[in-house]
Amino acid sequence: VANKGSLTVALDITLTESLENEGIARELVNQIQKIRKERDFKVTDRISVDLEENTLVKNAITQFSDYICGEILADKIVLNNLIDTTSLIEINDLSLKIIVQPLN
């Protein structure tokens, strides 16, 4: 709470589960967009994404899958525990294996 003259402002800084999921979703979009850029994908290239399964990421993808897929141009994101790759992304200090491929 802050006061200045007759003006008072109060902020609720509580992080809800929904806000945390939105942050994870936005960071996931950011990380995948970096991969698209590094691999010289065209802006219009559609992609497939396989991501190592994790409870925090799963909740975010469940809640924000339309947003994520729309931003990264993917039909869906597949969560999988058996990803065989060395490609990693960092989400909230968590390293996750990921495969990003263009759709043919």
ZABA-286910 format. One record per atom (N, C-alpha, C): residue in three letters; residue number from 1; atom name; x, y, z. Coordinates in Angstrom, 1 decimal. Layout:
N
@resn:ALA&resi:NUM&name:CA&X:X&Y:Y&Z:Z $
...
//
This chain:
104
@resn:VAL&resi:1&name:N&X:0.9&Y:-1.2&Z:0.0 $
@resn:VAL&resi:1&name:CA&X:0.0&Y:0.0&Z:0.0 $
@resn:VAL&resi:1&name:C&X:0.9&Y:1.2&Z:0.0 $
@resn:ALA&resi:2&name:N&X:0.5&Y:2.2&Z:-0.8 $
@resn:ALA&resi:2&name:CA&X:1.3&Y:3.5&Z:-0.9 $
@resn:ALA&resi:2&name:C&X:0.3&Y:4.6&Z:-1.0 $
@resn:ASN&resi:3&name:N&X:0.6&Y:5.7&Z:-0.3 $
@resn:ASN&resi:3&name:CA&X:-0.2&Y:6.9&Z:-0.2 $
@resn:ASN&resi:3&name:C&X:0.6&Y:8.1&Z:-0.8 $
@resn:LYS&resi:4&name:N&X:-0.1&Y:8.9&Z:-1.5 $
@resn:LYS&resi:4&name:CA&X:0.4&Y:10.2&Z:-1.9 $
@resn:LYS&resi:4&name:C&X:-0.7&Y:11.2&Z:-2.0 $
@resn:GLY&resi:5&name:N&X:-0.8&Y:12.1&Z:-1.1 $
@resn:GLY&resi:5&name:CA&X:-1.9&Y:13.0&Z:-1.0 $
@resn:GLY&resi:5&name:C&X:-3.2&Y:12.3&Z:-0.7 $
@resn:SER&resi:6&name:N&X:-4.2&Y:12.5&Z:-1.6 $
@resn:SER&resi:6&name:CA&X:-5.4&Y:11.8&Z:-1.4 $
@resn:SER&resi:6&name:C&X:-5.5&Y:10.5&Z:-2.2 $
@resn:LEU&resi:7&name:N&X:-4.4&Y:10.1&Z:-2.8 $
@resn:LEU&resi:7&name:CA&X:-4.4&Y:8.9&Z:-3.6 $
@resn:LEU&resi:7&name:C&X:-3.8&Y:7.8&Z:-2.9 $
@resn:THR&resi:8&name:N&X:-4.5&Y:6.6&Z:-2.8 $
@resn:THR&resi:8&name:CA&X:-4.0&Y:5.4&Z:-2.2 $
@resn:THR&resi:8&name:C&X:-4.0&Y:4.3&Z:-3.2 $
@resn:VAL&resi:9&name:N&X:-2.9&Y:3.6&Z:-3.3 $
@resn:VAL&resi:9&name:CA&X:-2.8&Y:2.4&Z:-4.2 $
@resn:VAL&resi:9&name:C&X:-2.4&Y:1.2&Z:-3.4 $
@resn:ALA&resi:10&name:N&X:-3.1&Y:0.1&Z:-3.6 $
@resn:ALA&resi:10&name:CA&X:-2.8&Y:-1.2&Z:-3.0 $
@resn:ALA&resi:10&name:C&X:-2.6&Y:-2.2&Z:-4.0 $
@resn:LEU&resi:11&name:N&X:-1.6&Y:-3.1&Z:-3.9 $
@resn:LEU&resi:11&name:CA&X:-1.3&Y:-4.2&Z:-4.9 $
@resn:LEU&resi:11&name:C&X:-1.4&Y:-5.5&Z:-4.1 $
@resn:ASP&resi:12&name:N&X:-2.1&Y:-6.4&Z:-4.8 $
@resn:ASP&resi:12&name:CA&X:-2.1&Y:-7.8&Z:-4.3 $
@resn:ASP&resi:12&name:C&X:-1.1&Y:-8.5&Z:-5.0 $
@resn:ILE&resi:13&name:N&X:0.0&Y:-8.9&Z:-4.4 $
@resn:ILE&resi:13&name:CA&X:1.1&Y:-9.6&Z:-5.1 $
@resn:ILE&resi:13&name:C&X:1.1&Y:-11.1&Z:-4.9 $
@resn:THR&resi:14&name:N&X:0.0&Y:-11.6&Z:-4.6 $
@resn:THR&resi:14&name:CA&X:-0.2&Y:-13.1&Z:-4.4 $
@resn:THR&resi:14&name:C&X:-0.1&Y:-13.8&Z:-5.8 $
@resn:LEU&resi:15&name:N&X:0.8&Y:-14.7&Z:-5.9 $
@resn:LEU&resi:15&name:CA&X:0.9&Y:-15.5&Z:-7.1 $
@resn:LEU&resi:15&name:C&X:-0.1&Y:-16.7&Z:-7.0 $
@resn:THR&resi:16&name:N&X:-1.1&Y:-16.7&Z:-7.9 $
@resn:THR&resi:16&name:CA&X:-2.0&Y:-17.8&Z:-7.9 $
@resn:THR&resi:16&name:C&X:-1.5&Y:-18.9&Z:-8.8 $
@resn:GLU&resi:17&name:N&X:-2.1&Y:-20.1&Z:-8.8 $
@resn:GLU&resi:17&name:CA&X:-1.6&Y:-21.2&Z:-9.6 $
@resn:GLU&resi:17&name:C&X:-1.8&Y:-20.8&Z:-11.1 $
@resn:SER&resi:18&name:N&X:-2.9&Y:-20.1&Z:-11.4 $
@resn:SER&resi:18&name:CA&X:-3.2&Y:-19.7&Z:-12.8 $
@resn:SER&resi:18&name:C&X:-2.1&Y:-18.7&Z:-13.3 $
@resn:LEU&resi:19&name:N&X:-1.7&Y:-17.7&Z:-12.4 $
@resn:LEU&resi:19&name:CA&X:-0.6&Y:-16.8&Z:-12.8 $
@resn:LEU&resi:19&name:C&X:0.7&Y:-17.5&Z:-13.0 $
@resn:GLU&resi:20&name:N&X:1.0&Y:-18.5&Z:-12.2 $
@resn:GLU&resi:20&name:CA&X:2.2&Y:-19.3&Z:-12.3 $
@resn:GLU&resi:20&name:C&X:2.2&Y:-20.1&Z:-13.6 $
@resn:ASN&resi:21&name:N&X:1.1&Y:-20.7&Z:-13.9 $
@resn:ASN&resi:21&name:CA&X:0.9&Y:-21.4&Z:-15.2 $
@resn:ASN&resi:21&name:C&X:1.1&Y:-20.5&Z:-16.4 $
@resn:GLU&resi:22&name:N&X:0.5&Y:-19.3&Z:-16.3 $
@resn:GLU&resi:22&name:CA&X:0.7&Y:-18.4&Z:-17.4 $
@resn:GLU&resi:22&name:C&X:2.1&Y:-18.0&Z:-17.6 $
@resn:GLY&resi:23&name:N&X:2.9&Y:-17.8&Z:-16.5 $
@resn:GLY&resi:23&name:CA&X:4.3&Y:-17.5&Z:-16.6 $
@resn:GLY&resi:23&name:C&X:5.1&Y:-18.6&Z:-17.3 $
@resn:ILE&resi:24&name:N&X:4.8&Y:-19.8&Z:-16.9 $
@resn:ILE&resi:24&name:CA&X:5.4&Y:-21.0&Z:-17.5 $
@resn:ILE&resi:24&name:C&X:5.1&Y:-21.1&Z:-19.0 $
@resn:ALA&resi:25&name:N&X:3.8&Y:-20.8&Z:-19.3 $
@resn:ALA&resi:25&name:CA&X:3.4&Y:-20.9&Z:-20.7 $
@resn:ALA&resi:25&name:C&X:4.2&Y:-19.8&Z:-21.5 $
@resn:ARG&resi:26&name:N&X:4.3&Y:-18.6&Z:-21.0 $
@resn:ARG&resi:26&name:CA&X:5.0&Y:-17.6&Z:-21.7 $
@resn:ARG&resi:26&name:C&X:6.5&Y:-17.9&Z:-21.9 $
@resn:GLU&resi:27&name:N&X:7.1&Y:-18.5&Z:-20.9 $
@resn:GLU&resi:27&name:CA&X:8.5&Y:-18.8&Z:-20.9 $
@resn:GLU&resi:27&name:C&X:8.7&Y:-20.0&Z:-21.9 $
@resn:LEU&resi:28&name:N&X:7.8&Y:-20.9&Z:-21.9 $
@resn:LEU&resi:28&name:CA&X:7.8&Y:-22.0&Z:-22.9 $
@resn:LEU&resi:28&name:C&X:7.8&Y:-21.5&Z:-24.3 $
@resn:VAL&resi:29&name:N&X:6.9&Y:-20.5&Z:-24.6 $
@resn:VAL&resi:29&name:CA&X:6.8&Y:-19.9&Z:-25.9 $
@resn:VAL&resi:29&name:C&X:8.1&Y:-19.2&Z:-26.2 $
@resn:ASN&resi:30&name:N&X:8.7&Y:-18.5&Z:-25.3 $
@resn:ASN&resi:30&name:CA&X:9.9&Y:-17.8&Z:-25.5 $
@resn:ASN&resi:30&name:C&X:11.1&Y:-18.8&Z:-25.9 $
@resn:GLN&resi:31&name:N&X:11.2&Y:-19.9&Z:-25.1 $
@resn:GLN&resi:31&name:CA&X:12.2&Y:-20.8&Z:-25.4 $
@resn:GLN&resi:31&name:C&X:12.1&Y:-21.5&Z:-26.7 $
@resn:ILE&resi:32&name:N&X:10.8&Y:-21.9&Z:-27.1 $
@resn:ILE&resi:32&name:CA&X:10.6&Y:-22.5&Z:-28.4 $
@resn:ILE&resi:32&name:C&X:10.8&Y:-21.5&Z:-29.5 $
@resn:GLN&resi:33&name:N&X:10.5&Y:-20.3&Z:-29.4 $
@resn:GLN&resi:33&name:CA&X:10.7&Y:-19.3&Z:-30.4 $
@resn:GLN&resi:33&name:C&X:12.2&Y:-19.1&Z:-30.6 $
@resn:LYS&resi:34&name:N&X:13.0&Y:-19.2&Z:-29.5 $
@resn:LYS&resi:34&name:CA&X:14.5&Y:-19.1&Z:-29.7 $
@resn:LYS&resi:34&name:C&X:15.0&Y:-20.3&Z:-30.5 $
@resn:ILE&resi:35&name:N&X:14.4&Y:-21.5&Z:-30.3 $
@resn:ILE&resi:35&name:CA&X:14.8&Y:-22.7&Z:-31.1 $
@resn:ILE&resi:35&name:C&X:14.5&Y:-22.5&Z:-32.5 $
@resn:ARG&resi:36&name:N&X:13.3&Y:-22.0&Z:-32.8 $
@resn:ARG&resi:36&name:CA&X:12.9&Y:-21.7&Z:-34.2 $
@resn:ARG&resi:36&name:C&X:13.9&Y:-20.8&Z:-34.9 $
@resn:LYS&resi:37&name:N&X:14.3&Y:-19.7&Z:-34.2 $
@resn:LYS&resi:37&name:CA&X:15.2&Y:-18.7&Z:-34.7 $
@resn:LYS&resi:37&name:C&X:16.6&Y:-19.4&Z:-35.0 $
@resn:GLU&resi:38&name:N&X:17.1&Y:-20.1&Z:-34.0 $
@resn:GLU&resi:38&name:CA&X:18.4&Y:-20.8&Z:-34.1 $
@resn:GLU&resi:38&name:C&X:18.5&Y:-21.7&Z:-35.3 $
@resn:ARG&resi:39&name:N&X:17.4&Y:-22.4&Z:-35.6 $
@resn:ARG&resi:39&name:CA&X:17.3&Y:-23.4&Z:-36.6 $
@resn:ARG&resi:39&name:C&X:16.9&Y:-22.8&Z:-38.0 $
@resn:ASP&resi:40&name:N&X:16.7&Y:-21.5&Z:-38.0 $
@resn:ASP&resi:40&name:CA&X:16.4&Y:-20.7&Z:-39.2 $
@resn:ASP&resi:40&name:C&X:15.0&Y:-21.2&Z:-39.8 $
@resn:PHE&resi:41&name:N&X:14.1&Y:-21.5&Z:-39.0 $
@resn:PHE&resi:41&name:CA&X:12.7&Y:-21.8&Z:-39.5 $
@resn:PHE&resi:41&name:C&X:12.1&Y:-20.6&Z:-40.1 $
@resn:LYS&resi:42&name:N&X:11.3&Y:-20.7&Z:-41.1 $
@resn:LYS&resi:42&name:CA&X:10.6&Y:-19.6&Z:-41.6 $
@resn:LYS&resi:42&name:C&X:9.5&Y:-19.2&Z:-40.6 $
@resn:VAL&resi:43&name:N&X:9.1&Y:-17.9&Z:-40.7 $
@resn:VAL&resi:43&name:CA&X:8.1&Y:-17.4&Z:-39.8 $
@resn:VAL&resi:43&name:C&X:6.8&Y:-18.2&Z:-39.9 $
@resn:THR&resi:44&name:N&X:6.5&Y:-18.7&Z:-41.1 $
@resn:THR&resi:44&name:CA&X:5.2&Y:-19.5&Z:-41.3 $
@resn:THR&resi:44&name:C&X:5.3&Y:-21.0&Z:-41.1 $
@resn:ASP&resi:45&name:N&X:6.5&Y:-21.5&Z:-40.9 $
@resn:ASP&resi:45&name:CA&X:6.7&Y:-22.9&Z:-40.7 $
@resn:ASP&resi:45&name:C&X:5.9&Y:-23.5&Z:-39.5 $
@resn:ARG&resi:46&name:N&X:5.1&Y:-24.5&Z:-39.7 $
@resn:ARG&resi:46&name:CA&X:4.4&Y:-25.1&Z:-38.6 $
@resn:ARG&resi:46&name:C&X:5.4&Y:-26.2&Z:-38.0 $
@resn:ILE&resi:47&name:N&X:5.3&Y:-26.4&Z:-36.8 $
@resn:ILE&resi:47&name:CA&X:6.2&Y:-27.3&Z:-36.1 $
@resn:ILE&resi:47&name:C&X:5.5&Y:-28.4&Z:-35.2 $
@resn:SER&resi:48&name:N&X:6.2&Y:-29.4&Z:-34.9 $
@resn:SER&resi:48&name:CA&X:5.8&Y:-30.4&Z:-33.9 $
@resn:SER&resi:48&name:C&X:6.7&Y:-30.3&Z:-32.7 $
@resn:VAL&resi:49&name:N&X:6.2&Y:-30.4&Z:-31.5 $
@resn:VAL&resi:49&name:CA&X:7.0&Y:-30.3&Z:-30.3 $
@resn:VAL&resi:49&name:C&X:6.7&Y:-31.5&Z:-29.4 $
@resn:ASP&resi:50&name:N&X:7.8&Y:-32.1&Z:-29.0 $
@resn:ASP&resi:50&name:CA&X:7.8&Y:-33.2&Z:-28.0 $
@resn:ASP&resi:50&name:C&X:8.6&Y:-32.6&Z:-26.8 $
@resn:LEU&resi:51&name:N&X:8.0&Y:-32.7&Z:-25.7 $
@resn:LEU&resi:51&name:CA&X:8.6&Y:-32.1&Z:-24.5 $
@resn:LEU&resi:51&name:C&X:8.6&Y:-33.1&Z:-23.3 $
@resn:GLU&resi:52&name:N&X:9.7&Y:-33.1&Z:-22.6 $
@resn:GLU&resi:52&name:CA&X:9.8&Y:-34.0&Z:-21.4 $
@resn:GLU&resi:52&name:C&X:8.7&Y:-33.7&Z:-20.5 $
@resn:GLU&resi:53&name:N&X:8.0&Y:-34.7&Z:-20.0 $
@resn:GLU&resi:53&name:CA&X:6.9&Y:-34.5&Z:-19.1 $
@resn:GLU&resi:53&name:C&X:7.3&Y:-34.1&Z:-17.7 $
@resn:ASN&resi:54&name:N&X:6.6&Y:-33.1&Z:-17.2 $
@resn:ASN&resi:54&name:CA&X:6.8&Y:-32.6&Z:-15.8 $
@resn:ASN&resi:54&name:C&X:5.5&Y:-32.0&Z:-15.3 $
@resn:THR&resi:55&name:N&X:5.2&Y:-32.2&Z:-14.1 $
@resn:THR&resi:55&name:CA&X:3.9&Y:-31.8&Z:-13.6 $
@resn:THR&resi:55&name:C&X:3.6&Y:-30.3&Z:-13.7 $
@resn:LEU&resi:56&name:N&X:4.6&Y:-29.4&Z:-13.4 $
@resn:LEU&resi:56&name:CA&X:4.4&Y:-28.0&Z:-13.6 $
@resn:LEU&resi:56&name:C&X:4.2&Y:-27.6&Z:-15.0 $
@resn:VAL&resi:57&name:N&X:4.9&Y:-28.1&Z:-15.9 $
@resn:VAL&resi:57&name:CA&X:4.8&Y:-27.8&Z:-17.3 $
@resn:VAL&resi:57&name:C&X:3.4&Y:-28.4&Z:-17.8 $
@resn:LYS&resi:58&name:N&X:3.1&Y:-29.6&Z:-17.4 $
@resn:LYS&resi:58&name:CA&X:1.9&Y:-30.2&Z:-17.8 $
@resn:LYS&resi:58&name:C&X:0.7&Y:-29.3&Z:-17.5 $
@resn:ASN&resi:59&name:N&X:0.6&Y:-28.8&Z:-16.2 $
@resn:ASN&resi:59&name:CA&X:-0.5&Y:-28.0&Z:-15.8 $
@resn:ASN&resi:59&name:C&X:-0.6&Y:-26.7&Z:-16.7 $
@resn:ALA&resi:60&name:N&X:0.6&Y:-26.1&Z:-17.0 $
@resn:ALA&resi:60&name:CA&X:0.6&Y:-24.9&Z:-17.8 $
@resn:ALA&resi:60&name:C&X:0.1&Y:-25.2&Z:-19.2 $
@resn:ILE&resi:61&name:N&X:0.6&Y:-26.3&Z:-19.8 $
@resn:ILE&resi:61&name:CA&X:0.2&Y:-26.6&Z:-21.1 $
@resn:ILE&resi:61&name:C&X:-1.3&Y:-27.0&Z:-21.2 $
@resn:THR&resi:62&name:N&X:-1.8&Y:-27.7&Z:-20.2 $
@resn:THR&resi:62&name:CA&X:-3.3&Y:-28.0&Z:-20.1 $
@resn:THR&resi:62&name:C&X:-4.1&Y:-26.7&Z:-20.1 $
@resn:GLN&resi:63&name:N&X:-3.7&Y:-25.7&Z:-19.3 $
@resn:GLN&resi:63&name:CA&X:-4.5&Y:-24.5&Z:-19.2 $
@resn:GLN&resi:63&name:C&X:-4.3&Y:-23.5&Z:-20.3 $
@resn:PHE&resi:64&name:N&X:-3.1&Y:-23.5&Z:-20.9 $
@resn:PHE&resi:64&name:CA&X:-2.8&Y:-22.5&Z:-22.0 $
@resn:PHE&resi:64&name:C&X:-2.3&Y:-23.1&Z:-23.3 $
@resn:SER&resi:65&name:N&X:-2.8&Y:-24.3&Z:-23.6 $
@resn:SER&resi:65&name:CA&X:-2.3&Y:-25.0&Z:-24.9 $
@resn:SER&resi:65&name:C&X:-2.7&Y:-24.2&Z:-26.1 $
@resn:ASP&resi:66&name:N&X:-3.9&Y:-23.6&Z:-26.2 $
@resn:ASP&resi:66&name:CA&X:-4.3&Y:-22.9&Z:-27.4 $
@resn:ASP&resi:66&name:C&X:-3.4&Y:-21.7&Z:-27.6 $
@resn:TYR&resi:67&name:N&X:-3.0&Y:-20.9&Z:-26.5 $
@resn:TYR&resi:67&name:CA&X:-2.1&Y:-19.8&Z:-26.6 $
@resn:TYR&resi:67&name:C&X:-0.8&Y:-20.2&Z:-27.0 $
@resn:ILE&resi:68&name:N&X:-0.2&Y:-21.3&Z:-26.4 $
@resn:ILE&resi:68&name:CA&X:1.1&Y:-21.7&Z:-26.7 $
@resn:ILE&resi:68&name:C&X:1.2&Y:-22.2&Z:-28.2 $
@resn:CYS&resi:69&name:N&X:0.3&Y:-23.0&Z:-28.6 $
@resn:CYS&resi:69&name:CA&X:0.4&Y:-23.6&Z:-29.9 $
@resn:CYS&resi:69&name:C&X:0.1&Y:-22.5&Z:-31.0 $
@resn:GLY&resi:70&name:N&X:-0.7&Y:-21.5&Z:-30.7 $
@resn:GLY&resi:70&name:CA&X:-0.9&Y:-20.4&Z:-31.6 $
@resn:GLY&resi:70&name:C&X:0.3&Y:-19.6&Z:-31.8 $
@resn:GLU&resi:71&name:N&X:1.0&Y:-19.3&Z:-30.7 $
@resn:GLU&resi:71&name:CA&X:2.3&Y:-18.5&Z:-30.7 $
@resn:GLU&resi:71&name:C&X:3.4&Y:-19.2&Z:-31.4 $
@resn:ILE&resi:72&name:N&X:3.5&Y:-20.5&Z:-31.3 $
@resn:ILE&resi:72&name:CA&X:4.7&Y:-21.2&Z:-31.8 $
@resn:ILE&resi:72&name:C&X:4.4&Y:-21.9&Z:-33.1 $
@resn:LEU&resi:73&name:N&X:3.1&Y:-21.8&Z:-33.6 $
@resn:LEU&resi:73&name:CA&X:2.6&Y:-22.5&Z:-34.8 $
@resn:LEU&resi:73&name:C&X:2.8&Y:-24.0&Z:-34.7 $
@resn:ALA&resi:74&name:N&X:2.3&Y:-24.6&Z:-33.6 $
@resn:ALA&resi:74&name:CA&X:2.3&Y:-26.0&Z:-33.5 $
@resn:ALA&resi:74&name:C&X:0.8&Y:-26.5&Z:-33.4 $
@resn:ASP&resi:75&name:N&X:0.6&Y:-27.7&Z:-33.9 $
@resn:ASP&resi:75&name:CA&X:-0.8&Y:-28.3&Z:-33.8 $
@resn:ASP&resi:75&name:C&X:-1.0&Y:-28.7&Z:-32.4 $
@resn:LYS&resi:76&name:N&X:0.0&Y:-29.3&Z:-31.7 $
@resn:LYS&resi:76&name:CA&X:-0.1&Y:-29.7&Z:-30.3 $
@resn:LYS&resi:76&name:C&X:1.3&Y:-29.9&Z:-29.8 $
@resn:ILE&resi:77&name:N&X:1.4&Y:-30.0&Z:-28.5 $
@resn:ILE&resi:77&name:CA&X:2.6&Y:-30.3&Z:-27.8 $
@resn:ILE&resi:77&name:C&X:2.4&Y:-31.7&Z:-27.1 $
@resn:VAL&resi:78&name:N&X:3.3&Y:-32.6&Z:-27.4 $
@resn:VAL&resi:78&name:CA&X:3.3&Y:-33.9&Z:-26.9 $
@resn:VAL&resi:78&name:C&X:4.2&Y:-34.0&Z:-25.7 $
@resn:LEU&resi:79&name:N&X:3.7&Y:-34.4&Z:-24.6 $
@resn:LEU&resi:79&name:CA&X:4.5&Y:-34.6&Z:-23.4 $
@resn:LEU&resi:79&name:C&X:4.9&Y:-36.1&Z:-23.3 $
@resn:ASN&resi:80&name:N&X:6.2&Y:-36.3&Z:-23.1 $
@resn:ASN&resi:80&name:CA&X:6.7&Y:-37.7&Z:-23.2 $
@resn:ASN&resi:80&name:C&X:7.8&Y:-37.8&Z:-22.2 $
@resn:ASN&resi:81&name:N&X:7.9&Y:-39.0&Z:-21.6 $
@resn:ASN&resi:81&name:CA&X:9.0&Y:-39.3&Z:-20.7 $
@resn:ASN&resi:81&name:C&X:10.2&Y:-39.9&Z:-21.4 $
@resn:LEU&resi:82&name:N&X:10.0&Y:-40.3&Z:-22.7 $
@resn:LEU&resi:82&name:CA&X:11.0&Y:-41.1&Z:-23.4 $
@resn:LEU&resi:82&name:C&X:11.6&Y:-40.3&Z:-24.5 $
@resn:ILE&resi:83&name:N&X:12.0&Y:-39.1&Z:-24.2 $
@resn:ILE&resi:83&name:CA&X:12.6&Y:-38.2&Z:-25.3 $
@resn:ILE&resi:83&name:C&X:14.1&Y:-38.5&Z:-25.3 $
@resn:ASP&resi:84&name:N&X:14.5&Y:-38.8&Z:-26.5 $
@resn:ASP&resi:84&name:CA&X:16.0&Y:-39.1&Z:-26.7 $
@resn:ASP&resi:84&name:C&X:16.6&Y:-38.0&Z:-27.5 $
@resn:THR&resi:85&name:N&X:17.1&Y:-37.0&Z:-26.8 $
@resn:THR&resi:85&name:CA&X:17.7&Y:-35.8&Z:-27.4 $
@resn:THR&resi:85&name:C&X:18.6&Y:-35.2&Z:-26.3 $
@resn:THR&resi:86&name:N&X:19.5&Y:-34.3&Z:-26.9 $
@resn:THR&resi:86&name:CA&X:20.4&Y:-33.6&Z:-26.0 $
@resn:THR&resi:86&name:C&X:19.9&Y:-32.1&Z:-25.9 $
@resn:SER&resi:87&name:N&X:18.9&Y:-31.8&Z:-26.7 $
@resn:SER&resi:87&name:CA&X:18.3&Y:-30.4&Z:-26.7 $
@resn:SER&resi:87&name:C&X:17.6&Y:-30.1&Z:-25.4 $
@resn:LEU&resi:88&name:N&X:17.9&Y:-29.1&Z:-24.7 $
@resn:LEU&resi:88&name:CA&X:17.3&Y:-28.7&Z:-23.4 $
@resn:LEU&resi:88&name:C&X:16.8&Y:-27.3&Z:-23.4 $
@resn:ILE&resi:89&name:N&X:15.7&Y:-27.1&Z:-22.7 $
@resn:ILE&resi:89&name:CA&X:15.3&Y:-25.7&Z:-22.4 $
@resn:ILE&resi:89&name:C&X:15.2&Y:-25.5&Z:-20.9 $
@resn:GLU&resi:90&name:N&X:15.2&Y:-24.3&Z:-20.4 $
@resn:GLU&resi:90&name:CA&X:15.1&Y:-24.0&Z:-19.0 $
@resn:GLU&resi:90&name:C&X:13.8&Y:-23.3&Z:-18.7 $
@resn:ILE&resi:91&name:N&X:13.0&Y:-23.8&Z:-17.9 $
@resn:ILE&resi:91&name:CA&X:11.8&Y:-23.2&Z:-17.4 $
@resn:ILE&resi:91&name:C&X:11.8&Y:-23.2&Z:-15.9 $
@resn:ASN&resi:92&name:N&X:11.9&Y:-22.0&Z:-15.3 $
@resn:ASN&resi:92&name:CA&X:11.9&Y:-21.8&Z:-13.9 $
@resn:ASN&resi:92&name:C&X:13.0&Y:-22.7&Z:-13.2 $
@resn:ASP&resi:93&name:N&X:14.2&Y:-22.6&Z:-13.7 $
@resn:ASP&resi:93&name:CA&X:15.3&Y:-23.4&Z:-13.2 $
@resn:ASP&resi:93&name:C&X:15.2&Y:-24.9&Z:-13.3 $
@resn:LEU&resi:94&name:N&X:14.3&Y:-25.3&Z:-14.2 $
@resn:LEU&resi:94&name:CA&X:14.1&Y:-26.7&Z:-14.5 $
@resn:LEU&resi:94&name:C&X:14.5&Y:-27.0&Z:-15.9 $
@resn:SER&resi:95&name:N&X:15.4&Y:-28.0&Z:-16.1 $
@resn:SER&resi:95&name:CA&X:15.9&Y:-28.3&Z:-17.5 $
@resn:SER&resi:95&name:C&X:15.0&Y:-29.4&Z:-18.0 $
@resn:LEU&resi:96&name:N&X:14.5&Y:-29.2&Z:-19.2 $
@resn:LEU&resi:96&name:CA&X:13.6&Y:-30.2&Z:-19.8 $
@resn:LEU&resi:96&name:C&X:14.1&Y:-30.5&Z:-21.2 $
@resn:LYS&resi:97&name:N&X:14.1&Y:-31.8&Z:-21.6 $
@resn:LYS&resi:97&name:CA&X:14.4&Y:-32.2&Z:-23.0 $
@resn:LYS&resi:97&name:C&X:13.3&Y:-31.8&Z:-23.9 $
@resn:ILE&resi:98&name:N&X:13.7&Y:-31.4&Z:-25.1 $
@resn:ILE&resi:98&name:CA&X:12.7&Y:-31.0&Z:-26.1 $
@resn:ILE&resi:98&name:C&X:13.1&Y:-31.3&Z:-27.5 $
@resn:ILE&resi:99&name:N&X:12.2&Y:-31.7&Z:-28.3 $
@resn:ILE&resi:99&name:CA&X:12.4&Y:-31.9&Z:-29.8 $
@resn:ILE&resi:99&name:C&X:11.4&Y:-31.0&Z:-30.5 $
@resn:VAL&resi:100&name:N&X:12.0&Y:-30.1&Z:-31.4 $
@resn:VAL&resi:100&name:CA&X:11.2&Y:-29.2&Z:-32.2 $
@resn:VAL&resi:100&name:C&X:11.6&Y:-29.6&Z:-33.6 $
@resn:GLN&resi:101&name:N&X:10.5&Y:-29.9&Z:-34.4 $
@resn:GLN&resi:101&name:CA&X:10.7&Y:-30.3&Z:-35.8 $
@resn:GLN&resi:101&name:C&X:9.7&Y:-29.6&Z:-36.7 $
@resn:PRO&resi:102&name:N&X:10.1&Y:-29.2&Z:-37.9 $
@resn:PRO&resi:102&name:CA&X:9.1&Y:-28.7&Z:-38.8 $
@resn:PRO&resi:102&name:C&X:8.2&Y:-29.8&Z:-39.3 $
@resn:LEU&resi:103&name:N&X:6.9&Y:-29.4&Z:-39.5 $
@resn:LEU&resi:103&name:CA&X:6.0&Y:-30.3&Z:-40.1 $
@resn:LEU&resi:103&name:C&X:6.1&Y:-30.3&Z:-41.6 $
@resn:ASN&resi:104&name:N&X:6.1&Y:-31.5&Z:-42.2 $
@resn:ASN&resi:104&name:CA&X:6.2&Y:-31.5&Z:-43.7 $
@resn:ASN&resi:104&name:C&X:4.8&Y:-31.6&Z:-44.4 $
//
